[in-house]
């Protein structure tokens, strides 16, 4: 499954919509995505959304769409 992760680059600053970043990744579950991000980064995860069907096709058209390997974080 493909997941879209919305996050802030650190946990210290207050979250602001203008500084929210996006990461796309593939995993078996959203729980595994969150565990990998929390153990390997200092990101403040706002949400993790599973993408499928038309939602996935729409996101693939974005110039920012690139799958990130969780092992490379």
N, C-alpha and C positions, 0 to 999 in steps of 0.2 A: 504494500500500500504506500501511497505517496502522502506525505504530510507537509502542511504549510505551517511554519513556526513564526509567530510574531514575537519580537523580543526587543529589549533595550540592551545596549552593549555592556552595561554594568549594573550592579545592584545598589550602588550608593546614591545615584541621582534619582530624583523623582521621575517616574515615567511621564513622557509627553508624547502625544500623538505624532508630532513633527519629527521626533527622533526614533520612532519605531522602525525597526529593520525586519526584513523577511528572509527566511531560510527555507529551502525545500529539501526534503530528505525522504529516503525510502526505508521502511522498517516494518516489523511485524505488528507493532502496536504503538499507540501514543505514549504509553507508560515507558517503553524502552527508549523512545525519543527523549522524553523528559529526563530520564535517568542519565542518559549519555550526555546531554547538554549540561545538566547540573554537576556532573562529576568531572567534566573536561573543560568547562568554561566558567566565566564570571557573568554570564548572561542572566538577565531578569526576564524569564519567559512570561509573556502576557497570555498567549493562547496557542494551542496546537489544534489544527483542523485537518481532518482527513479529506483528501481530495479524490473525487471519482467522477466519472461521467462527464457531463457538460462543464462542471466546475473545473475539473482537471484540464480539459481541452482549452478552456478560457485562459487559465493560468499559464499553460504552455506557450501561448501567443505573446506573453509578456517578455520584453527584452531582458528582464531580470531573472527569468526562470532558468535555474541551473541546479541540478541535484547535487547536494553536498553529502559526502560520505561521513557518517558519524564518527568513524575512526580517525578522521583527519581534523577534527575540531581542535 
